[in-house]
Amino acid sequence: MEIVRTGPDDARFAAWCGVWAAAQRADRPGEAPRPASDHVALGRRLTTPGGALRGTHRAAVADGAVVGALRLLLPVRDNTSVAYVDVAVHPAARRRGVGTALLAEAARLAAAAGRSSLVAEVDEPGPGTAGRAFAQAHGWTCGLQETRRDLLLPVDEDRLAALEAGAAAASAGYEVLTWRDRTPDRLLEDRALLGRRMSTDAPSGDVPVGEEDWDAARVREQETVVLDRGRTVLSAGAVRDGRLVAFTELHVPLAQPERAHQGATLVLREHRGHRLGARVKTAVLRELAATLPEVRRISTYNSDTNRPMVAVNEALGFVRAGGLSTWSTRLPA
Ligand SMILES: CC(C)(COP(=O)(O)OP(=O)(O)OC[C@H]1O[C@@H](n2cnc3c(N)ncnc32)[C@H](O)[C@@H]1OP(=O)(O)O)[C@@H](O)C(=O)NCCC(=O)NCCS
C-alpha cells in the first residue's frame, strides 16, 4: 500500500470520492452519500490560495485501487495550531492498518505545517462505530459529544403555529426577515459578527479550537463556497433598530434536496430570552415549505449541554438519529 497525493484535478480523485461514498453507505445505508461534486468544490477551495482554509488530499492505494482517503484542512486566519482531519477507509479494506497509515500521514503533514493538534469528527449512527474505536485505539480524546436529530417534513402545523405564536408574542419589537444564498449588503457586517460569536458561543466542549476571525469578506467567501458545493441556503434573521441580532440557516444540496442540513443558529447574548431562536427557526421553516417543498427531512446536531437549542428543536418535532463526536490529539512537540 502506498499513500499518494491527490486533489480535485487528479485522475484518482473520483476513486477518492468513491471511498467516501462507500464508507457513508456502509455507515448509514438509508442515506444518499455526499456527491463527488461536493468533495471537488471543497477541494478546489482548499487548494486555491487566499481563503480562510487551505488543505490537501491523500489517497491510500493498494494493488492500483484507492482504498483510503485523507483530507487535511488547515485554518489560516485563526486556529492556526489546529489541523482538521477527515479519514475514510473503504469497507472492504478495513482492519488492515490503512486508517492508521493515513492518520500518521496526517500527523506528518500537520506538523510540517506548524500545527500542534489534530481534530476529527466521527459520525455515529449507533453504538459501536468503527470511528470511535479507531480514535480510542489511537489515544485520541473525545472533547464534544453531539446528538443528531432529524425533523420529518412537513412539520405538524399545530406545533409550528403554536411555537410561532409564542415566539412572536415574546419578541415584539424584533422584525423577522428571510433571504436566500447571499446576505443582504446592509446586514453583512452584522452577519460577520454573528459568525464570530458562533465560534465562541456554541458549545465546543474540550475541543482545542477558539474564536474564528470573521469579517464581511469571509462571509462572502463562505457564501461562494457553499454555492459552488451545489447547495442553496435559506436564512432567517431577527432585526432590531436596523441591526441583525439573530439568525439561522438551512443548507439544501440541490442534487439531493430530500435532506437539508441545519447550519448555524445564533442569538446575540444581549438579545437572548425573547424566544428569538424559535422565531427565526419557525420563519425559515415557513420559507422552506413555500420555496423548497421537495425537502423531506432536516438534520441538526446539538451538544447535549445546549438545552435552549435542544428545547426549540424538540418542540418542533425533531427526533434522535444517532450522534456526532469530536476527537482531538496533541502532536508531539
Ligand atoms: C475509522 C476507519 C478510518 C478505520 O480504518 P481502518 O483502516 O479499518 O483502521 P485500522 O486498520 O488502521 O485500525 C486501527 C485500530 O483501530 C481500531 N479499530 C478500527 N476499526 C475498528 C472496529 N470496527 N472495531 C473495533 N476497533 C476498531 C482497532 O484497534 C484497530 O487495530 P486492530 O485492527 O489491530 O485491532 C474506518 O472504519 C472508516 O473509514 N470509518 C468511517 C469514517 C470514520 O469514522 N472516520 C474516522 C475519523 S477519526
The ligand as an SDF file (V2000), in Angstrom:
LIG
                    3D

 48 50  0  0  0  0  0  0  0  0999 V2000
  -12.3360    4.5050   11.2770 C   0  0  0  0  0  0  0  0  0  0  0  0
  -11.6930    3.9690    9.9840 C   0  0  0  0  0  0  0  0  0  0  0  0
  -10.9920    5.1320    9.2650 C   0  0  0  0  0  0  0  0  0  0  0  0
  -10.6440    2.9090   10.4010 C   0  0  0  0  0  0  0  0  0  0  0  0
   -9.9470    2.4710    9.2500 O   0  0  0  0  0  0  0  0  0  0  0  0
   -9.1040    1.0740    9.2700 P   0  0  0  0  0  0  0  0  0  0  0  0
   -8.2020    1.0820    8.1110 O   0  0  0  0  0  0  0  0  0  0  0  0
  -10.0520   -0.0530    9.4200 O   0  0  0  0  0  0  0  0  0  0  0  0
   -8.2630    1.2620   10.6260 O   0  0  0  0  0  0  0  0  0  0  0  0
   -7.0020    0.3970   11.1050 P   0  0  0  0  0  0  0  0  0  0  0  0
   -6.9840   -0.9250   10.4340 O   0  0  0  0  0  0  0  0  0  0  0  0
   -5.7980    1.2490   10.9650 O   0  0  0  0  0  0  0  0  0  0  0  0
   -7.3890    0.2110   12.6530 O   0  0  0  0  0  0  0  0  0  0  0  0
   -6.5180    0.5770   13.7180 C   0  0  0  0  0  0  0  0  0  0  0  0
   -7.1260    0.1600   15.0390 C   0  0  0  0  0  0  0  0  0  0  0  0
   -8.3420    0.9030   15.2820 O   0  0  0  0  0  0  0  0  0  0  0  0
   -9.2750    0.0520   15.9910 C   0  0  0  0  0  0  0  0  0  0  0  0
  -10.4510   -0.2120   15.1460 N   0  0  0  0  0  0  0  0  0  0  0  0
  -10.6580    0.1850   13.8680 C   0  0  0  0  0  0  0  0  0  0  0  0
  -11.8730   -0.2100   13.4470 N   0  0  0  0  0  0  0  0  0  0  0  0
  -12.4480   -0.8810   14.4640 C   0  0  0  0  0  0  0  0  0  0  0  0
  -13.6890   -1.5340   14.6370 C   0  0  0  0  0  0  0  0  0  0  0  0
  -14.6100   -1.5820   13.6340 N   0  0  0  0  0  0  0  0  0  0  0  0
  -13.9690   -2.0970   15.8280 N   0  0  0  0  0  0  0  0  0  0  0  0
  -13.0580   -2.0750   16.8340 C   0  0  0  0  0  0  0  0  0  0  0  0
  -11.8480   -1.4870   16.7220 N   0  0  0  0  0  0  0  0  0  0  0  0
  -11.5520   -0.8860   15.5500 C   0  0  0  0  0  0  0  0  0  0  0  0
   -8.5430   -1.2550   16.2550 C   0  0  0  0  0  0  0  0  0  0  0  0
   -7.8690   -1.1010   17.4940 O   0  0  0  0  0  0  0  0  0  0  0  0
   -7.5620   -1.2880   15.1010 C   0  0  0  0  0  0  0  0  0  0  0  0
   -6.4320   -2.1080   15.3470 O   0  0  0  0  0  0  0  0  0  0  0  0
   -6.5780   -3.7180   15.1100 P   0  0  0  0  0  0  0  0  0  0  0  0
   -7.2250   -3.9330   13.7830 O   0  0  0  0  0  0  0  0  0  0  0  0
   -5.1590   -4.1680   15.1500 O   0  0  0  0  0  0  0  0  0  0  0  0
   -7.4160   -4.2250   16.2310 O   0  0  0  0  0  0  0  0  0  0  0  0
  -12.7540    3.2850    9.0800 C   0  0  0  0  0  0  0  0  0  0  0  0
  -13.5060    2.3600    9.8350 O   0  0  0  0  0  0  0  0  0  0  0  0
  -13.7260    4.2730    8.4480 C   0  0  0  0  0  0  0  0  0  0  0  0
  -13.4930    4.7400    7.3480 O   0  0  0  0  0  0  0  0  0  0  0  0
  -14.8420    4.6320    9.1390 N   0  0  0  0  0  0  0  0  0  0  0  0
  -15.7710    5.6350    8.6510 C   0  0  0  0  0  0  0  0  0  0  0  0
  -15.1860    7.0560    8.7210 C   0  0  0  0  0  0  0  0  0  0  0  0
  -14.6910    7.4130   10.1160 C   0  0  0  0  0  0  0  0  0  0  0  0
  -15.3390    7.1510   11.1210 O   0  0  0  0  0  0  0  0  0  0  0  0
  -13.5050    8.0510   10.1870 N   0  0  0  0  0  0  0  0  0  0  0  0
  -12.8390    8.2940   11.4600 C   0  0  0  0  0  0  0  0  0  0  0  0
  -12.4480    9.6870   11.6600 C   0  0  0  0  0  0  0  0  0  0  0  0
  -11.3590    9.7460   13.0940 S   0  0  0  0  0  0  0  0  0  0  0  0
  1  2  1  0
  2  3  1  0
  2  4  1  0
  2 36  1  0
  4  5  1  0
  5  6  1  0
  6  7  2  0
  6  8  1  0
  6  9  1  0
  9 10  1  0
 10 11  2  0
 10 12  1  0
 10 13  1  0
 13 14  1  0
 14 15  1  0
 15 16  1  0
 15 30  1  0
 16 17  1  0
 17 18  1  0
 17 28  1  0
 18 19  1  0
 18 27  1  0
 19 20  2  0
 20 21  1  0
 21 22  1  0
 21 27  2  0
 22 23  1  0
 22 24  2  0
 24 25  1  0
 25 26  2  0
 26 27  1  0
 28 29  1  0
 28 30  1  0
 30 31  1  0
 31 32  1  0
 32 33  2  0
 32 34  1  0
 32 35  1  0
 36 37  1  0
 36 38  1  0
 38 39  2  0
 38 40  1  0
 40 41  1  0
 41 42  1  0
 42 43  1  0
 43 44  2  0
 43 45  1  0
 45 46  1  0
 46 47  1  0
 47 48  1  0
M  END
$$$$
